[in-house]
Amino acid sequence: MIRDLSKMYPPARHPVPRQPGQQLKFTVTESCDRIKEEFHFLQAQYHSLKLECEKLASDKTEMQRHYVMYYEMSYGLNIEMHNLFYTTFYS
């Protein structure tokens, strides 16, 4: 068991010196305004990412549709070539 807490927890950082004109504390109104701004920013970012995700899902569905269409065309062409080969050489 550790009895000396200085070994368990690192020492606190030295406080940053205050610059001229810098307020030390924020008022409740200022803090609420900052939270509100950040919330709106995150909400806009979420909306943008949601739209991008929906577009990617739509693109994925379209690509899958094209893949199936090309697969069916390839399969049909393969069957036709197979039939042509056997009717030409085994008739």
HTML snippet that shows the backbone in 3Dmol.js (N, CA, C, O; Angstrom):
<script src="https://3Dmol.org/build/3Dmol-min.js"></script>
<div id="view" style="width:600px;height:400px;position:relative"></div>
<script>
const pdb = `
ATOM      1  N   MET A   1       0.842  -1.182   0.000  1.00  0.00           N
ATOM      2  CA  MET A   1       0.000   0.000   0.000  1.00  0.00           C
ATOM      3  C   MET A   1       0.888   1.246   0.000  1.00  0.00           C
ATOM      4  O   MET A   1       1.875   1.310   0.733  1.00  0.00           O
ATOM      5  N   ILE A   2       0.538   2.218  -0.811  1.00  0.00           N
ATOM      6  CA  ILE A   2       1.308   3.455  -0.894  1.00  0.00           C
ATOM      7  C   ILE A   2       0.835   4.408   0.189  1.00  0.00           C
ATOM      8  O   ILE A   2      -0.340   4.773   0.240  1.00  0.00           O
ATOM      9  N   ARG A   3       1.764   4.812   1.061  1.00  0.00           N
ATOM     10  CA  ARG A   3       1.402   5.737   2.129  1.00  0.00           C
ATOM     11  C   ARG A   3       1.739   7.174   1.762  1.00  0.00           C
ATOM     12  O   ARG A   3       1.128   8.116   2.267  1.00  0.00           O
ATOM     13  N   ASP A   4       2.716   7.332   0.880  1.00  0.00           N
ATOM     14  CA  ASP A   4       3.134   8.672   0.488  1.00  0.00           C
ATOM     15  C   ASP A   4       2.379   9.055  -0.782  1.00  0.00           C
ATOM     16  O   ASP A   4       2.672   8.522  -1.852  1.00  0.00           O
ATOM     17  N   LEU A   5       1.406   9.977  -0.684  1.00  0.00           N
ATOM     18  CA  LEU A   5       0.579  10.349  -1.828  1.00  0.00           C
ATOM     19  C   LEU A   5       1.351  11.087  -2.904  1.00  0.00           C
ATOM     20  O   LEU A   5       0.902  11.143  -4.048  1.00  0.00           O
ATOM     21  N   SER A   6       2.508  11.659  -2.566  1.00  0.00           N
ATOM     22  CA  SER A   6       3.288  12.368  -3.581  1.00  0.00           C
ATOM     23  C   SER A   6       3.821  11.389  -4.628  1.00  0.00           C
ATOM     24  O   SER A   6       4.101  11.787  -5.759  1.00  0.00           O
ATOM     25  N   LYS A   7       3.962  10.125  -4.265  1.00  0.00           N
ATOM     26  CA  LYS A   7       4.390   9.112  -5.235  1.00  0.00           C
ATOM     27  C   LYS A   7       3.222   8.667  -6.106  1.00  0.00           C
ATOM     28  O   LYS A   7       3.413   8.233  -7.241  1.00  0.00           O
ATOM     29  N   MET A   8       2.029   8.777  -5.572  1.00  0.00           N
ATOM     30  CA  MET A   8       0.841   8.318  -6.286  1.00  0.00           C
ATOM     31  C   MET A   8       0.299   9.368  -7.242  1.00  0.00           C
ATOM     32  O   MET A   8      -0.167   9.031  -8.330  1.00  0.00           O
ATOM     33  N   TYR A   9       0.352  10.615  -6.858  1.00  0.00           N
ATOM     34  CA  TYR A   9      -0.181  11.702  -7.678  1.00  0.00           C
ATOM     35  C   TYR A   9       0.946  12.649  -8.070  1.00  0.00           C
ATOM     36  O   TYR A   9       1.740  13.039  -7.214  1.00  0.00           O
ATOM     37  N   PRO A  10       1.033  13.027  -9.339  1.00  0.00           N
ATOM     38  CA  PRO A  10       2.080  13.970  -9.740  1.00  0.00           C
ATOM     39  C   PRO A  10       1.801  15.351  -9.150  1.00  0.00           C
ATOM     40  O   PRO A  10       0.652  15.678  -8.854  1.00  0.00           O
ATOM     41  N   PRO A  11       2.844  16.160  -8.978  1.00  0.00           N
ATOM     42  CA  PRO A  11       2.617  17.493  -8.423  1.00  0.00           C
ATOM     43  C   PRO A  11       1.791  18.355  -9.370  1.00  0.00           C
ATOM     44  O   PRO A  11       1.864  18.195 -10.588  1.00  0.00           O
ATOM     45  N   ALA A  12       1.014  19.261  -8.810  1.00  0.00           N
ATOM     46  CA  ALA A  12       0.163  20.149  -9.614  1.00  0.00           C
ATOM     47  C   ALA A  12       1.036  21.094 -10.426  1.00  0.00           C
ATOM     48  O   ALA A  12       2.130  21.468 -10.003  1.00  0.00           O
ATOM     49  N   ARG A  13       0.531  21.478 -11.611  1.00  0.00           N
ATOM     50  CA  ARG A  13       1.269  22.428 -12.441  1.00  0.00           C
ATOM     51  C   ARG A  13       1.213  23.807 -11.816  1.00  0.00           C
ATOM     52  O   ARG A  13       0.288  24.144 -11.077  1.00  0.00           O
ATOM     53  N   HIS A  14       2.207  24.578 -12.126  1.00  0.00           N
ATOM     54  CA  HIS A  14       2.220  25.952 -11.648  1.00  0.00           C
ATOM     55  C   HIS A  14       1.162  26.747 -12.399  1.00  0.00           C
ATOM     56  O   HIS A  14       0.995  26.554 -13.603  1.00  0.00           O
ATOM     57  N   PRO A  15       0.449  27.629 -11.723  1.00  0.00           N
ATOM     58  CA  PRO A  15      -0.577  28.408 -12.415  1.00  0.00           C
ATOM     59  C   PRO A  15       0.035  29.315 -13.475  1.00  0.00           C
ATOM     60  O   PRO A  15       1.137  29.836 -13.309  1.00  0.00           O
ATOM     61  N   VAL A  16      -0.703  29.491 -14.566  1.00  0.00           N
ATOM     62  CA  VAL A  16      -0.253  30.357 -15.661  1.00  0.00           C
ATOM     63  C   VAL A  16      -0.391  31.801 -15.201  1.00  0.00           C
ATOM     64  O   VAL A  16      -1.438  32.180 -14.677  1.00  0.00           O
ATOM     65  N   PRO A  17       0.655  32.619 -15.387  1.00  0.00           N
ATOM     66  CA  PRO A  17       0.545  34.017 -14.949  1.00  0.00           C
ATOM     67  C   PRO A  17      -0.540  34.762 -15.717  1.00  0.00           C
ATOM     68  O   PRO A  17      -0.719  34.560 -16.919  1.00  0.00           O
ATOM     69  N   ARG A  18      -1.248  35.612 -15.019  1.00  0.00           N
ATOM     70  CA  ARG A  18      -2.344  36.367 -15.605  1.00  0.00           C
ATOM     71  C   ARG A  18      -1.797  37.498 -16.474  1.00  0.00           C
ATOM     72  O   ARG A  18      -0.893  38.229 -16.071  1.00  0.00           O
ATOM     73  N   GLN A  19      -2.365  37.625 -17.676  1.00  0.00           N
ATOM     74  CA  GLN A  19      -1.927  38.674 -18.591  1.00  0.00           C
ATOM     75  C   GLN A  19      -2.765  39.919 -18.369  1.00  0.00           C
ATOM     76  O   GLN A  19      -3.886  39.825 -17.869  1.00  0.00           O
ATOM     77  N   PRO A  20      -2.241  41.089 -18.732  1.00  0.00           N
ATOM     78  CA  PRO A  20      -3.007  42.324 -18.535  1.00  0.00           C
ATOM     79  C   PRO A  20      -4.320  42.294 -19.325  1.00  0.00           C
ATOM     80  O   PRO A  20      -4.343  41.877 -20.484  1.00  0.00           O
ATOM     81  N   GLY A  21      -5.379  42.724 -18.712  1.00  0.00           N
ATOM     82  CA  GLY A  21      -6.696  42.779 -19.363  1.00  0.00           C
ATOM     83  C   GLY A  21      -7.430  41.452 -19.367  1.00  0.00           C
ATOM     84  O   GLY A  21      -8.542  41.366 -19.887  1.00  0.00           O
ATOM     85  N   GLN A  22      -6.831  40.417 -18.797  1.00  0.00           N
ATOM     86  CA  GLN A  22      -7.461  39.103 -18.776  1.00  0.00           C
ATOM     87  C   GLN A  22      -8.294  38.958 -17.510  1.00  0.00           C
ATOM     88  O   GLN A  22      -7.817  39.200 -16.402  1.00  0.00           O
ATOM     89  N   GLN A  23      -9.563  38.554 -17.699  1.00  0.00           N
ATOM     90  CA  GLN A  23     -10.414  38.347 -16.532  1.00  0.00           C
ATOM     91  C   GLN A  23     -10.079  37.011 -15.892  1.00  0.00           C
ATOM     92  O   GLN A  23      -9.745  36.043 -16.575  1.00  0.00           O
ATOM     93  N   LEU A  24     -10.170  36.977 -14.605  1.00  0.00           N
ATOM     94  CA  LEU A  24      -9.854  35.750 -13.894  1.00  0.00           C
ATOM     95  C   LEU A  24     -11.083  34.842 -13.799  1.00  0.00           C
ATOM     96  O   LEU A  24     -10.956  33.621 -13.893  1.00  0.00           O
ATOM     97  N   LYS A  25     -12.267  35.424 -13.615  1.00  0.00           N
ATOM     98  CA  LYS A  25     -13.483  34.633 -13.469  1.00  0.00           C
ATOM     99  C   LYS A  25     -14.493  35.053 -14.538  1.00  0.00           C
ATOM    100  O   LYS A  25     -14.515  36.200 -14.985  1.00  0.00           O
ATOM    101  N   PHE A  26     -15.313  34.106 -14.926  1.00  0.00           N
ATOM    102  CA  PHE A  26     -16.397  34.388 -15.864  1.00  0.00           C
ATOM    103  C   PHE A  26     -17.688  34.518 -15.069  1.00  0.00           C
ATOM    104  O   PHE A  26     -17.854  33.884 -14.027  1.00  0.00           O
ATOM    105  N   THR A  27     -18.587  35.333 -15.564  1.00  0.00           N
ATOM    106  CA  THR A  27     -19.891  35.429 -14.916  1.00  0.00           C
ATOM    107  C   THR A  27     -20.738  34.247 -15.365  1.00  0.00           C
ATOM    108  O   THR A  27     -20.408  33.566 -16.336  1.00  0.00           O
ATOM    109  N   VAL A  28     -21.828  34.012 -14.655  1.00  0.00           N
ATOM    110  CA  VAL A  28     -22.726  32.911 -14.995  1.00  0.00           C
ATOM    111  C   VAL A  28     -23.296  33.122 -16.397  1.00  0.00           C
ATOM    112  O   VAL A  28     -23.411  32.171 -17.170  1.00  0.00           O
ATOM    113  N   THR A  29     -23.649  34.358 -16.726  1.00  0.00           N
ATOM    114  CA  THR A  29     -24.215  34.665 -18.041  1.00  0.00           C
ATOM    115  C   THR A  29     -23.201  34.373 -19.149  1.00  0.00           C
ATOM    116  O   THR A  29     -23.542  33.784 -20.175  1.00  0.00           O
ATOM    117  N   GLU A  30     -21.943  34.794 -18.928  1.00  0.00           N
ATOM    118  CA  GLU A  30     -20.911  34.523 -19.927  1.00  0.00           C
ATOM    119  C   GLU A  30     -20.685  33.029 -20.105  1.00  0.00           C
ATOM    120  O   GLU A  30     -20.528  32.542 -21.225  1.00  0.00           O
ATOM    121  N   SER A  31     -20.670  32.313 -18.998  1.00  0.00           N
ATOM    122  CA  SER A  31     -20.481  30.859 -19.070  1.00  0.00           C
ATOM    123  C   SER A  31     -21.638  30.199 -19.811  1.00  0.00           C
ATOM    124  O   SER A  31     -21.423  29.312 -20.637  1.00  0.00           O
ATOM    125  N   CYS A  32     -22.859  30.628 -19.520  1.00  0.00           N
ATOM    126  CA  CYS A  32     -24.029  30.071 -20.210  1.00  0.00           C
ATOM    127  C   CYS A  32     -23.977  30.383 -21.703  1.00  0.00           C
ATOM    128  O   CYS A  32     -24.313  29.533 -22.528  1.00  0.00           O
ATOM    129  N   ASP A  33     -23.556  31.600 -22.051  1.00  0.00           N
ATOM    130  CA  ASP A  33     -23.444  31.968 -23.468  1.00  0.00           C
ATOM    131  C   ASP A  33     -22.410  31.114 -24.180  1.00  0.00           C
ATOM    132  O   ASP A  33     -22.633  30.680 -25.311  1.00  0.00           O
ATOM    133  N   ARG A  34     -21.284  30.872 -23.531  1.00  0.00           N
ATOM    134  CA  ARG A  34     -20.248  30.021 -24.136  1.00  0.00           C
ATOM    135  C   ARG A  34     -20.742  28.604 -24.326  1.00  0.00           C
ATOM    136  O   ARG A  34     -20.495  27.986 -25.362  1.00  0.00           O
ATOM    137  N   ILE A  35     -21.444  28.085 -23.322  1.00  0.00           N
ATOM    138  CA  ILE A  35     -22.001  26.731 -23.420  1.00  0.00           C
ATOM    139  C   ILE A  35     -23.012  26.669 -24.558  1.00  0.00           C
ATOM    140  O   ILE A  35     -23.034  25.713 -25.333  1.00  0.00           O
ATOM    141  N   LYS A  36     -23.850  27.699 -24.651  1.00  0.00           N
ATOM    142  CA  LYS A  36     -24.862  27.758 -25.705  1.00  0.00           C
ATOM    143  C   LYS A  36     -24.199  27.794 -27.089  1.00  0.00           C
ATOM    144  O   LYS A  36     -24.633  27.089 -28.000  1.00  0.00           O
ATOM    145  N   GLU A  37     -23.154  28.610 -27.250  1.00  0.00           N
ATOM    146  CA  GLU A  37     -22.436  28.684 -28.526  1.00  0.00           C
ATOM    147  C   GLU A  37     -21.811  27.339 -28.884  1.00  0.00           C
ATOM    148  O   GLU A  37     -21.903  26.889 -30.026  1.00  0.00           O
ATOM    149  N   GLU A  38     -21.179  26.708 -27.910  1.00  0.00           N
ATOM    150  CA  GLU A  38     -20.560  25.408 -28.163  1.00  0.00           C
ATOM    151  C   GLU A  38     -21.606  24.363 -28.518  1.00  0.00           C
ATOM    152  O   GLU A  38     -21.385  23.522 -29.389  1.00  0.00           O
ATOM    153  N   PHE A  39     -22.746  24.419 -27.838  1.00  0.00           N
ATOM    154  CA  PHE A  39     -23.824  23.474 -28.128  1.00  0.00           C
ATOM    155  C   PHE A  39     -24.316  23.651 -29.557  1.00  0.00           C
ATOM    156  O   PHE A  39     -24.506  22.667 -30.271  1.00  0.00           O
ATOM    157  N   HIS A  40     -24.523  24.893 -29.983  1.00  0.00           N
ATOM    158  CA  HIS A  40     -24.979  25.145 -31.354  1.00  0.00           C
ATOM    159  C   HIS A  40     -23.935  24.718 -32.378  1.00  0.00           C
ATOM    160  O   HIS A  40     -24.275  24.193 -33.438  1.00  0.00           O
ATOM    161  N   PHE A  41     -22.663  24.945 -32.058  1.00  0.00           N
ATOM    162  CA  PHE A  41     -21.591  24.506 -32.954  1.00  0.00           C
ATOM    163  C   PHE A  41     -21.600  22.988 -33.088  1.00  0.00           C
ATOM    164  O   PHE A  41     -21.523  22.462 -34.199  1.00  0.00           O
ATOM    165  N   LEU A  42     -21.696  22.277 -31.956  1.00  0.00           N
ATOM    166  CA  LEU A  42     -21.716  20.815 -31.991  1.00  0.00           C
ATOM    167  C   LEU A  42     -22.965  20.284 -32.682  1.00  0.00           C
ATOM    168  O   LEU A  42     -22.915  19.267 -33.373  1.00  0.00           O
ATOM    169  N   GLN A  43     -24.083  20.974 -32.493  1.00  0.00           N
ATOM    170  CA  GLN A  43     -25.321  20.571 -33.149  1.00  0.00           C
ATOM    171  C   GLN A  43     -25.192  20.708 -34.664  1.00  0.00           C
ATOM    172  O   GLN A  43     -25.631  19.828 -35.405  1.00  0.00           O
ATOM    173  N   ALA A  44     -24.588  21.813 -35.134  1.00  0.00           N
ATOM    174  CA  ALA A  44     -24.373  22.015 -36.572  1.00  0.00           C
ATOM    175  C   ALA A  44     -23.415  20.966 -37.122  1.00  0.00           C
ATOM    176  O   ALA A  44     -23.618  20.444 -38.219  1.00  0.00           O
ATOM    177  N   GLN A  45     -22.381  20.661 -36.364  1.00  0.00           N
ATOM    178  CA  GLN A  45     -21.418  19.652 -36.790  1.00  0.00           C
ATOM    179  C   GLN A  45     -22.097  18.282 -36.876  1.00  0.00           C
ATOM    180  O   GLN A  45     -21.869  17.530 -37.824  1.00  0.00           O
ATOM    181  N   TYR A  46     -22.922  17.966 -35.891  1.00  0.00           N
ATOM    182  CA  TYR A  46     -23.655  16.693 -35.897  1.00  0.00           C
ATOM    183  C   TYR A  46     -24.564  16.615 -37.123  1.00  0.00           C
ATOM    184  O   TYR A  46     -24.614  15.588 -37.799  1.00  0.00           O
ATOM    185  N   HIS A  47     -25.276  17.696 -37.404  1.00  0.00           N
ATOM    186  CA  HIS A  47     -26.181  17.719 -38.545  1.00  0.00           C
ATOM    187  C   HIS A  47     -25.407  17.499 -39.848  1.00  0.00           C
ATOM    188  O   HIS A  47     -25.839  16.737 -40.713  1.00  0.00           O
ATOM    189  N   SER A  48     -24.268  18.169 -39.980  1.00  0.00           N
ATOM    190  CA  SER A  48     -23.435  18.027 -41.168  1.00  0.00           C
ATOM    191  C   SER A  48     -22.943  16.591 -41.330  1.00  0.00           C
ATOM    192  O   SER A  48     -22.988  16.035 -42.428  1.00  0.00           O
ATOM    193  N   LEU A  49     -22.476  15.997 -40.238  1.00  0.00           N
ATOM    194  CA  LEU A  49     -21.990  14.620 -40.293  1.00  0.00           C
ATOM    195  C   LEU A  49     -23.120  13.637 -40.581  1.00  0.00           C
ATOM    196  O   LEU A  49     -22.919  12.638 -41.271  1.00  0.00           O
ATOM    197  N   LYS A  50     -24.308  13.925 -40.050  1.00  0.00           N
ATOM    198  CA  LYS A  50     -25.462  13.056 -40.305  1.00  0.00           C
ATOM    199  C   LYS A  50     -25.822  13.081 -41.783  1.00  0.00           C
ATOM    200  O   LYS A  50     -26.100  12.036 -42.371  1.00  0.00           O
ATOM    201  N   LEU A  51     -25.820  14.279 -42.395  1.00  0.00           N
ATOM    202  CA  LEU A  51     -26.110  14.380 -43.827  1.00  0.00           C
ATOM    203  C   LEU A  51     -25.064  13.639 -44.647  1.00  0.00           C
ATOM    204  O   LEU A  51     -25.398  12.948 -45.609  1.00  0.00           O
ATOM    205  N   GLU A  52     -23.802  13.783 -44.270  1.00  0.00           N
ATOM    206  CA  GLU A  52     -22.726  13.096 -44.988  1.00  0.00           C
ATOM    207  C   GLU A  52     -22.883  11.580 -44.865  1.00  0.00           C
ATOM    208  O   GLU A  52     -22.672  10.846 -45.831  1.00  0.00           O
ATOM    209  N   CYS A  53     -23.251  11.128 -43.687  1.00  0.00           N
ATOM    210  CA  CYS A  53     -23.454   9.692 -43.459  1.00  0.00           C
ATOM    211  C   CYS A  53     -24.614   9.166 -44.306  1.00  0.00           C
ATOM    212  O   CYS A  53     -24.520   8.087 -44.891  1.00  0.00           O
ATOM    213  N   GLU A  54     -25.703   9.926 -44.371  1.00  0.00           N
ATOM    214  CA  GLU A  54     -26.846   9.526 -45.191  1.00  0.00           C
ATOM    215  C   GLU A  54     -26.469   9.469 -46.668  1.00  0.00           C
ATOM    216  O   GLU A  54     -26.903   8.568 -47.385  1.00  0.00           O
ATOM    217  N   LYS A  55     -25.661  10.431 -47.126  1.00  0.00           N
ATOM    218  CA  LYS A  55     -25.219  10.439 -48.518  1.00  0.00           C
ATOM    219  C   LYS A  55     -24.343   9.223 -48.803  1.00  0.00           C
ATOM    220  O   LYS A  55     -24.489   8.586 -49.847  1.00  0.00           O
ATOM    221  N   LEU A  56     -23.433   8.894 -47.881  1.00  0.00           N
ATOM    222  CA  LEU A  56     -22.575   7.726 -48.061  1.00  0.00           C
ATOM    223  C   LEU A  56     -23.395   6.434 -48.078  1.00  0.00           C
ATOM    224  O   LEU A  56     -23.102   5.521 -48.849  1.00  0.00           O
ATOM    225  N   ALA A  57     -24.407   6.361 -47.237  1.00  0.00           N
ATOM    226  CA  ALA A  57     -25.273   5.175 -47.225  1.00  0.00           C
ATOM    227  C   ALA A  57     -26.023   5.049 -48.551  1.00  0.00           C
ATOM    228  O   ALA A  57     -26.193   3.950 -49.077  1.00  0.00           O
ATOM    229  N   SER A  58     -26.468   6.186 -49.082  1.00  0.00           N
ATOM    230  CA  SER A  58     -27.152   6.190 -50.379  1.00  0.00           C
ATOM    231  C   SER A  58     -26.192   5.762 -51.494  1.00  0.00           C
ATOM    232  O   SER A  58     -26.555   4.973 -52.366  1.00  0.00           O
ATOM    233  N   ASP A  59     -24.964   6.290 -51.455  1.00  0.00           N
ATOM    234  CA  ASP A  59     -23.957   5.910 -52.453  1.00  0.00           C
ATOM    235  C   ASP A  59     -23.632   4.419 -52.364  1.00  0.00           C
ATOM    236  O   ASP A  59     -23.447   3.755 -53.385  1.00  0.00           O
ATOM    237  N   LYS A  60     -23.565   3.902 -51.144  1.00  0.00           N
ATOM    238  CA  LYS A  60     -23.282   2.481 -50.942  1.00  0.00           C
ATOM    239  C   LYS A  60     -24.392   1.632 -51.569  1.00  0.00           C
ATOM    240  O   LYS A  60     -24.116   0.653 -52.263  1.00  0.00           O
ATOM    241  N   THR A  61     -25.636   2.009 -51.323  1.00  0.00           N
ATOM    242  CA  THR A  61     -26.765   1.272 -51.882  1.00  0.00           C
ATOM    243  C   THR A  61     -26.718   1.306 -53.412  1.00  0.00           C
ATOM    244  O   THR A  61     -26.967   0.294 -54.067  1.00  0.00           O
ATOM    245  N   GLU A  62     -26.398   2.472 -53.975  1.00  0.00           N
ATOM    246  CA  GLU A  62     -26.297   2.605 -55.434  1.00  0.00           C
ATOM    247  C   GLU A  62     -25.176   1.729 -55.986  1.00  0.00           C
ATOM    248  O   GLU A  62     -25.345   1.089 -57.024  1.00  0.00           O
ATOM    249  N   MET A  63     -24.036   1.696 -55.302  1.00  0.00           N
ATOM    250  CA  MET A  63     -22.914   0.861 -55.753  1.00  0.00           C
ATOM    251  C   MET A  63     -23.286  -0.625 -55.684  1.00  0.00           C
ATOM    252  O   MET A  63     -22.933  -1.400 -56.573  1.00  0.00           O
ATOM    253  N   GLN A  64     -23.991  -1.009 -54.637  1.00  0.00           N
ATOM    254  CA  GLN A  64     -24.413  -2.410 -54.525  1.00  0.00           C
ATOM    255  C   GLN A  64     -25.373  -2.777 -55.650  1.00  0.00           C
ATOM    256  O   GLN A  64     -25.316  -3.879 -56.197  1.00  0.00           O
ATOM    257  N   ARG A  65     -26.257  -1.841 -55.989  1.00  0.00           N
ATOM    258  CA  ARG A  65     -27.200  -2.079 -57.087  1.00  0.00           C
ATOM    259  C   ARG A  65     -26.445  -2.271 -58.402  1.00  0.00           C
ATOM    260  O   ARG A  65     -26.762  -3.172 -59.179  1.00  0.00           O
ATOM    261  N   HIS A  66     -25.435  -1.414 -58.651  1.00  0.00           N
ATOM    262  CA  HIS A  66     -24.628  -1.539 -59.871  1.00  0.00           C
ATOM    263  C   HIS A  66     -23.851  -2.854 -59.873  1.00  0.00           C
ATOM    264  O   HIS A  66     -23.731  -3.500 -60.914  1.00  0.00           O
ATOM    265  N   TYR A  67     -23.327  -3.252 -58.723  1.00  0.00           N
ATOM    266  CA  TYR A  67     -22.589  -4.506 -58.635  1.00  0.00           C
ATOM    267  C   TYR A  67     -23.485  -5.681 -59.021  1.00  0.00           C
ATOM    268  O   TYR A  67     -23.077  -6.547 -59.796  1.00  0.00           O
ATOM    269  N   VAL A  68     -24.702  -5.713 -58.484  1.00  0.00           N
ATOM    270  CA  VAL A  68     -25.627  -6.802 -58.798  1.00  0.00           C
ATOM    271  C   VAL A  68     -25.966  -6.790 -60.288  1.00  0.00           C
ATOM    272  O   VAL A  68     -26.026  -7.841 -60.925  1.00  0.00           O
ATOM    273  N   MET A  69     -26.186  -5.597 -60.836  1.00  0.00           N
ATOM    274  CA  MET A  69     -26.525  -5.488 -62.255  1.00  0.00           C
ATOM    275  C   MET A  69     -25.370  -6.019 -63.120  1.00  0.00           C
ATOM    276  O   MET A  69     -25.607  -6.779 -64.060  1.00  0.00           O
ATOM    277  N   TYR A  70     -24.125  -5.628 -62.813  1.00  0.00           N
ATOM    278  CA  TYR A  70     -22.979  -6.107 -63.592  1.00  0.00           C
ATOM    279  C   TYR A  70     -22.742  -7.593 -63.385  1.00  0.00           C
ATOM    280  O   TYR A  70     -22.337  -8.292 -64.314  1.00  0.00           O
ATOM    281  N   TYR A  71     -22.990  -8.082 -62.179  1.00  0.00           N
ATOM    282  CA  TYR A  71     -22.849  -9.507 -61.919  1.00  0.00           C
ATOM    283  C   TYR A  71     -23.847 -10.297 -62.764  1.00  0.00           C
ATOM    284  O   TYR A  71     -23.489 -11.311 -63.364  1.00  0.00           O
ATOM    285  N   GLU A  72     -25.099  -9.836 -62.811  1.00  0.00           N
ATOM    286  CA  GLU A  72     -26.122 -10.526 -63.596  1.00  0.00           C
ATOM    287  C   GLU A  72     -25.777 -10.494 -65.083  1.00  0.00           C
ATOM    288  O   GLU A  72     -25.969 -11.485 -65.787  1.00  0.00           O
ATOM    289  N   MET A  73     -25.262  -9.344 -65.566  1.00  0.00           N
ATOM    290  CA  MET A  73     -24.867  -9.242 -66.970  1.00  0.00           C
ATOM    291  C   MET A  73     -23.704 -10.191 -67.267  1.00  0.00           C
ATOM    292  O   MET A  73     -23.699 -10.859 -68.301  1.00  0.00           O
ATOM    293  N   SER A  74     -22.735 -10.250 -66.379  1.00  0.00           N
ATOM    294  CA  SER A  74     -21.579 -11.119 -66.563  1.00  0.00           C
ATOM    295  C   SER A  74     -22.004 -12.588 -66.549  1.00  0.00           C
ATOM    296  O   SER A  74     -21.534 -13.391 -67.356  1.00  0.00           O
ATOM    297  N   TYR A  75     -22.886 -12.919 -65.633  1.00  0.00           N
ATOM    298  CA  TYR A  75     -23.365 -14.293 -65.546  1.00  0.00           C
ATOM    299  C   TYR A  75     -24.115 -14.673 -66.825  1.00  0.00           C
ATOM    300  O   TYR A  75     -23.923 -15.759 -67.373  1.00  0.00           O
ATOM    301  N   GLY A  76     -24.982 -13.751 -67.296  1.00  0.00           N
ATOM    302  CA  GLY A  76     -25.730 -14.008 -68.529  1.00  0.00           C
ATOM    303  C   GLY A  76     -24.800 -14.167 -69.726  1.00  0.00           C
ATOM    304  O   GLY A  76     -25.010 -15.047 -70.561  1.00  0.00           O
ATOM    305  N   LEU A  77     -23.773 -13.324 -69.818  1.00  0.00           N
ATOM    306  CA  LEU A  77     -22.812 -13.419 -70.914  1.00  0.00           C
ATOM    307  C   LEU A  77     -22.034 -14.727 -70.844  1.00  0.00           C
ATOM    308  O   LEU A  77     -21.764 -15.353 -71.870  1.00  0.00           O
ATOM    309  N   ASN A  78     -21.680 -15.132 -69.648  1.00  0.00           N
ATOM    310  CA  ASN A  78     -20.960 -16.393 -69.457  1.00  0.00           C
ATOM    311  C   ASN A  78     -21.817 -17.576 -69.927  1.00  0.00           C
ATOM    312  O   ASN A  78     -21.315 -18.486 -70.587  1.00  0.00           O
ATOM    313  N   ILE A  79     -23.097 -17.559 -69.588  1.00  0.00           N
ATOM    314  CA  ILE A  79     -24.012 -18.629 -70.018  1.00  0.00           C
ATOM    315  C   ILE A  79     -24.119 -18.642 -71.547  1.00  0.00           C
ATOM    316  O   ILE A  79     -24.074 -19.706 -72.166  1.00  0.00           O
ATOM    317  N   GLU A  80     -24.262 -17.450 -72.157  1.00  0.00           N
ATOM    318  CA  GLU A  80     -24.362 -17.376 -73.624  1.00  0.00           C
ATOM    319  C   GLU A  80     -23.095 -17.902 -74.293  1.00  0.00           C
ATOM    320  O   GLU A  80     -23.171 -18.637 -75.278  1.00  0.00           O
ATOM    321  N   MET A  81     -21.920 -17.523 -73.757  1.00  0.00           N
ATOM    322  CA  MET A  81     -20.657 -18.001 -74.324  1.00  0.00           C
ATOM    323  C   MET A  81     -20.541 -19.515 -74.165  1.00  0.00           C
ATOM    324  O   MET A  81     -20.075 -20.208 -75.069  1.00  0.00           O
ATOM    325  N   HIS A  82     -20.966 -20.019 -73.013  1.00  0.00           N
ATOM    326  CA  HIS A  82     -20.934 -21.455 -72.768  1.00  0.00           C
ATOM    327  C   HIS A  82     -21.822 -22.190 -73.767  1.00  0.00           C
ATOM    328  O   HIS A  82     -21.413 -23.190 -74.357  1.00  0.00           O
ATOM    329  N   ASN A  83     -23.042 -21.685 -73.951  1.00  0.00           N
ATOM    330  CA  ASN A  83     -23.973 -22.303 -74.901  1.00  0.00           C
ATOM    331  C   ASN A  83     -23.441 -22.213 -76.329  1.00  0.00           C
ATOM    332  O   ASN A  83     -23.550 -23.179 -77.084  1.00  0.00           O
ATOM    333  N   LEU A  84     -22.870 -21.074 -76.713  1.00  0.00           N
ATOM    334  CA  LEU A  84     -22.316 -20.899 -78.059  1.00  0.00           C
ATOM    335  C   LEU A  84     -21.164 -21.867 -78.292  1.00  0.00           C
ATOM    336  O   LEU A  84     -21.050 -22.466 -79.361  1.00  0.00           O
ATOM    337  N   PHE A  85     -20.314 -22.013 -77.284  1.00  0.00           N
ATOM    338  CA  PHE A  85     -19.174 -22.937 -77.395  1.00  0.00           C
ATOM    339  C   PHE A  85     -19.652 -24.367 -77.636  1.00  0.00           C
ATOM    340  O   PHE A  85     -19.161 -25.043 -78.540  1.00  0.00           O
ATOM    341  N   TYR A  86     -20.618 -24.834 -76.823  1.00  0.00           N
ATOM    342  CA  TYR A  86     -21.072 -26.208 -76.927  1.00  0.00           C
ATOM    343  C   TYR A  86     -21.902 -26.427 -78.184  1.00  0.00           C
ATOM    344  O   TYR A  86     -21.829 -27.513 -78.760  1.00  0.00           O
ATOM    345  N   THR A  87     -22.679 -25.463 -78.636  1.00  0.00           N
ATOM    346  CA  THR A  87     -23.454 -25.649 -79.871  1.00  0.00           C
ATOM    347  C   THR A  87     -22.531 -25.612 -81.078  1.00  0.00           C
ATOM    348  O   THR A  87     -22.823 -26.267 -82.079  1.00  0.00           O
ATOM    349  N   THR A  88     -21.439 -24.879 -81.026  1.00  0.00           N
ATOM    350  CA  THR A  88     -20.513 -24.793 -82.164  1.00  0.00           C
ATOM    351  C   THR A  88     -19.680 -26.061 -82.292  1.00  0.00           C
ATOM    352  O   THR A  88     -19.526 -26.590 -83.393  1.00  0.00           O
ATOM    353  N   PHE A  89     -19.136 -26.559 -81.172  1.00  0.00           N
ATOM    354  CA  PHE A  89     -18.205 -27.679 -81.244  1.00  0.00           C
ATOM    355  C   PHE A  89     -18.871 -29.059 -81.055  1.00  0.00           C
ATOM    356  O   PHE A  89     -18.287 -30.072 -81.441  1.00  0.00           O
ATOM    357  N   TYR A  90     -20.048 -29.114 -80.481  1.00  0.00           N
ATOM    358  CA  TYR A  90     -20.681 -30.409 -80.214  1.00  0.00           C
ATOM    359  C   TYR A  90     -21.984 -30.600 -80.960  1.00  0.00           C
ATOM    360  O   TYR A  90     -22.793 -31.438 -80.562  1.00  0.00           O
ATOM    361  N   SER A  91     -22.217 -29.860 -82.022  1.00  0.00           N
ATOM    362  CA  SER A  91     -23.444 -30.044 -82.805  1.00  0.00           C
ATOM    363  C   SER A  91     -23.194 -30.925 -83.995  1.00  0.00           C
ATOM    364  O   SER A  91     -24.112 -31.192 -84.770  1.00  0.00           O
TER     365      SER A  91
END
`;
const viewer = $3Dmol.createViewer("view");
viewer.addModel(pdb, "pdb");
viewer.setStyle({}, {cartoon: {color: "spectrum"}});
viewer.zoomTo();
viewer.render();
</script>
